């Protein structure tokens, strides 16, 4: 991966970023969000305080000491009884991760990295929403809101911040610049934890519309994968004034006949192209072997107390999201060089642990009633990046059917579920090319 798109070392980043915070502190207005007001909220920032407040991360020392103690005193099970990962996350992989996390990993370095970015909180519908807001120095930059999924976080997007907001320093032109908004989902990271039910993808989408209005953006685009795709598509269905188009790296495009065959374990429908059959086979594998975590969180998220009690247990749960990203992570902890580093991976897990958001984030699966891969009827312009080792690599034919205004499609021969994290150069290039026609 090009060094221009690699996450820099902590020391180099901190030395180079003294002025970064100022980019995000340009005056932000409080827009009238009444058209998209949520439930009980008025969309105006809450209890009399500033609508948008600067935020600084400060995890107590005692929490870090406790995290390390728990890691180093983990009670381990015996090794799996097979030579592959068919029984789950392998003992050698998790022991390697725990050795690094318990002995060498430095959360304070990650915390300093994040604090040198402009962090904010704003209250929407009674809940504090945390977000990064990095404004480009280029005057005609296009605002974009980028949404993570599970088990992701704002950590996923760190490598695309520079290339999107400062393209001239990363192989692009000033005309490719973006103002970048990266929120933490409710119940995730530094956002508030809902204290009542109802924070489903539709409600989060409405909150994101309020957020972009509150930031004073009258024209913008949106991007996401995983839950980020679900929320971004729901934003598109709202057709709010100013949302020009969306980009997804995990599109919802599966036709009805394919979905029915997968649901009942039937053979693929006849007449599929090679690309369509490949996507069907990927999905069939995921439905058979990869849905366990999602089913548990969708049905019984509160049962997952162990994830709030054991850092290593939480790590195992998060690593087992999907087969291909797990294989990549296992290679990283076996000493290979990949799109992710050991530090990348543990930064993300530690953020979940130190914010105690394992269970609160799981509840989003319980809240959502959406069919994850089914087309939703999005009518605004859509761009698709189809990575080779995503849960399924959406064929162009399915994308064209699901999105009548498909403005961009790119099929990549590499890359898995966490595109911005693992393949930031490819994703950045796609975002530049996809949204160029919408800049006006």
N, C-alpha and C positions, 0 to 999 in steps of 0.2 A: 504494500500500500504506500502510495506517495507520502513523503513526510509532510507535504503541505496539508494533508488531510488527517494526519495522525494526531491523537491527543498528545500535546506536548508534555514533557516532564513537568512535575510540579514546580521545580525551581525555575525553569525557563519561563513557564507561564506566569508565575508571580512577578518575575522581573520585567516581563514585557507588558503586563496588563495594568499598570498603574493608572492609565487613563480610561480603561474600559468602562468602569462604573459610570463615568460622566456621560457616556453615550446613551445610557438608559435613563438618565435623569432629566432629559429634555422635557419641558413642560407638557403635562398630560391633562387634558380637560376632563370634566365630568359631564358626559353626554346624557341627554334625556333618553332613558331606556324604557320608557313606558310601553312602547309597542311590543317589547319582549319581556316585560316584567314577569317574574316567577312567583307562583304560589303566593306566599305571604310577604315576599320582599317587594321593595319599591324600586330596586335597581339603582339606587342613588348612593350606596355606600354605607348604609347602616346607621349606627347610633351617634350621629352628630359629630364624629371624628372625621379626619380627612378620608376622602373616598379611596385614595391609594396611599398606602403607608410603606415606607422602606422597611425591609426586613433583614435581619442578620442572624445567621445560624450560629448557635452556641450550645452544643451538646455538653452537659455536665461531665466533668472528669470522672465522677463516680460511675456514670453509665458506661463509659469506655472501659474502665477497670473491671466492672462487672461482666461486660461482654467478653473480654479476654479470659477472665476466670472461667466462665461457662464453656468457652471453646476448649480450653486446655484441660477441663475436667469432664469432657464428653464421655458418656458411657457408650461404647461402640458395640454394635452387633457383630456376629460372625460374618465372614466373607460370603458373598453370593456363591451359589452352588453351580454356576455355569461360567463359561469362558467369555461371555459377551454381556451386553447390558439388558438382556431380555427380562431380567428380574428387577431392573431398576437401576438407580444411580449406584455405580460400583464403589466398593469400599476404598480401593486405592485412590480413586479420583477424589473422594470426599476427604480422606485423610490428608492428601496433598494440599487441598484447599484449606483445611483446618490448620495445618502446620504454618502455611503462609499467613493466614488471617490471625492466628493466635500469637505468632512470633515476629513477623516482619511487617505486617500491614500497619499503616499510619492513617487513622481516620482524620486527624488534625490537618494533614496535608490535603485531603479531599475537601474538608470544610473550608480551608483557606482558599482553595481553588474556586469553590462555589461563591464564597463571600467576595471575591474579586469580580464577580459578575453582578449586575444590578438585579437584586431580589426585591420583590414587593408582595404585600398582602392587600386584598380588597375584599370587603364583605358583600356577598351576593346571596340574596334570599336567606339571610341569617347565618351563612357559613363563610368562614374565611377561606379565600382561594389564594394560594401561593403561586407566583409566576416569576419567571425571568423575563426581562424586557430589554433587549439589546437593539438600540437604534443604529442604523448605518450612518456613516458620515456623508454618504452620497445623497444629494437632495431629492432625487426622484425614486428612491427605494420603494419597493412594493411591500406593504405589511403582510406578514404571514403568521398564522397561529398554528403551531405544531404540537400534536397531542400524542403522548405515550400510551402504552397499554400495560398489561400485566404479564410477566413480572418485571415490567420496566419502570422507568422513572425519568426525571429530568436528566439523569446521568446518561441516558441513551443519546441525547441530542448534543452533548458537549462538543463533539468533533465537527458538527456542521455549523456551529455558531460563527466562527471566523470566515469560512468560505461563503456563507450566505450574506453576512453583513458587510464583509470587506472583500469583495470578489477580486479587486485589482491586486490584492496580495496573495491570491490563491488561484491564479490561472484564468480568471474571468475578466469581464469589463464592468465599468461603473454602471452600465445599463442593466446588469444582472443583479443589482443589489436588492436586499430585503431588509426591512425592519422585522425583527424576530420576537415573537411572544411564545413562551414555552410554559404552560401552566402545569401544576401538579393536580392530578385528578382528586376529587373529594375522597377522603379516607386514605390517601396515598401521600407519602413524603411529608412536606411541610404544610399542606392544606389541612383545613379542619376536618374532623371526623363527624359525619352526620350523626345526629342524636335522635333522628326519627327516620322512618322509611321514606322512600320516594325518590332518592337520588339515582335515577336510572339514566341510560345514555341520552334519552330525550331531554331530561331536565338539565343534564350537564351541557348539552348542546345549546340550550337556551341561555345558560349561564355564560357560555363562551361568547355568544352574540352580545350579551350585556357587557362583558369584559372588553371586547373590541370597540364597542361604542364608547365605553367609559374612557378608553385610551385615546379617543378622538379620531379613530380611523373610519373614514367614510367609504373607502375602497380597500378590499383586502382579499386574500386567498387563505385556504386552510389545507392542512396535511395531516395524515395519521396512518398508523398501522395498528393491528390488533384492536383493542378497545378504541384506540385513536381513530381507526377507520370507522368504527360504528358511530362514534360521536361526530366525526366530520361529516359523514353521510346524513346524519340527523340534522346537522346545521344546514346542509344543502337543501333538505326537505322543507325547512322553515322559510327558505328563499328570503333571508333578511336583506334589506337594502344594503348594498355595498359588497356582498359576498360574490366575487366574480367567478370563482371556480374552485375546485378541490383537486388534491392529489392523494392517491392511496398506494401504499405498498403491500396491502393485504385486502384486495377488493372483494366485494360481495357480488359474485357473478354466476353462481351455480344454477343451471337451469332446473326447472321442476322435475323433469324426468330423471335427471341425474341424481337430484336430491332424494327422490323416492327410492331409487335403486340402492343408494347408500344407506338410507334409513333402515331398509329391510334386509340388507346384506345380499342383494340380488346382483347378477352380472351387469356389466355396463350396458347401457342402451346401444342398439346397433347404429352404425353409421357415424360413429365418432371419428374425428381426424386423429392423427398421431398425437398432436398436442393435447387434444381433448381427452384421449385415452390416458395419456401420461398424468394429466390432472386428476382424472377419475381414480387412478391407481394410488396416487399420493393421498387423496382424500379417504379412500377405502382403508389404507393403512392407518391414517389418523383416527378414523372412526373406530377401528378395531383395537388399536393399541395406545392411542394418545389422548383420549377424552376423560380419563379417570380423574385427574385433578379438577377439570372443569365441572364434571358431574358432582363431585363432592362439594365444591364451593357454591355451585348453583343450588344445591339442596340443603346442605348442612354447614354453612360457613362458621357458625359459632362453635362447632365441634372441634375446630382446629386449634385448641388451646396449646398444644405442644409447640406450635410454630411461634408462640409468644414466650415460650419457656426455654427453648433450645436454639441457639444460633445455628448450630450445625444441622439440626432438624429443619430449620427454615431454609438453609442453603440447599439441602437435598430437595425439598419441595419446589424451590424456585428453579433449580437446574433441570428438573424433570419436565419442563414445559412441553418440549417437542423434541423428537429424535435427533434431528439434524443440528439444532443449536446445542443440544447436550453433547453430541459427538465432537463438535468444535471445542466446547469448553473442556471436555475430557482431554483433548489433545493439548490444550493450553496448559493444563495442570500436569501433563506428562512431559512438559518442557519444550513443546513445539511452538513456533512463532505463527500466529494467526492474526486475523483482523481484530481480535480482542486480546487484551493482556490480562494477567492475573489481577493486577490492580483494578482494571476496568470492572471485572466481574465482582470482586469483593466490594468495591465502592458501592455498587448497586445493592448488593445483599445487606451491607452494613447500614445503608440508608433506611431500608425497611426495618432492620432490627432496632436501630437507635431511635426511630420515630414510633416504634411499636405499632406498625400498620399492617402486620401480617393478616389479622382477622378483619380489620376495617376495610382493607383493600379487597379481600375475598368477597365481601358482601355485594360488590358490584355484579358478580355473577348471579347472585340470588335476586337482585333487583331487576336485572334485564330480562325482558320477555321476547327479545328480538331473535329471529332465526339468523344466526351469525353470517352464513355464507349466501343467503338468498338475496337476489336483487331487490332493492327498496323503491325503485321508481325515481331515481335522481334525475332531474331534468336540466340542471345547470351544467356547464362544462366540467368534464372530469378528465384527469390524467392518471395513467396507471403505470407503475413499475412492477414487473413480474420477475421476482428473483427466483433462481433455480431451486433453492432448497427451502422456500417458504412452505407453510403447511400444504399449500397447493400453488402451482405456478399457473395463474389464470391465463387461459388461451386468449388470443386476440378476439376470436369469434365470440367467446362468452362475454368479453368486455364490451364489444360493440353492441351486443344485444342488451346487456344490463344498463349501459350508459348511452342513450341516444346521442348525446353531445360529447362523445369521446374525442378529445382534442390531441391526445398524446398516448402512445403505448410503446413501451420498451421492454423487451424480453432479455433478461440477463442470464449468462451462463454460469454465474456463481452468486453467492449471497444467500443468507438464510433469514430467519424471522426478524432479527433486530437490525434492520437495514442501515439506519443512521449511525448506529453504534459500530457495526462490523464493516460496512461498505460506504463510508461517508462520501468518498469521491464520486462513486456511481450515483448515489442518491442526489448529491448536490448538482451534478451535471443534468440529471433528469429534471430537477425542479427548475433550474435555469431555462432549459429548453421548453419544458411544458408550459410555463407561465409567461413566456416571452410574448405570445400573441395577445395576452389579456392585459398587458401593461398600458396600452392605449397611447 
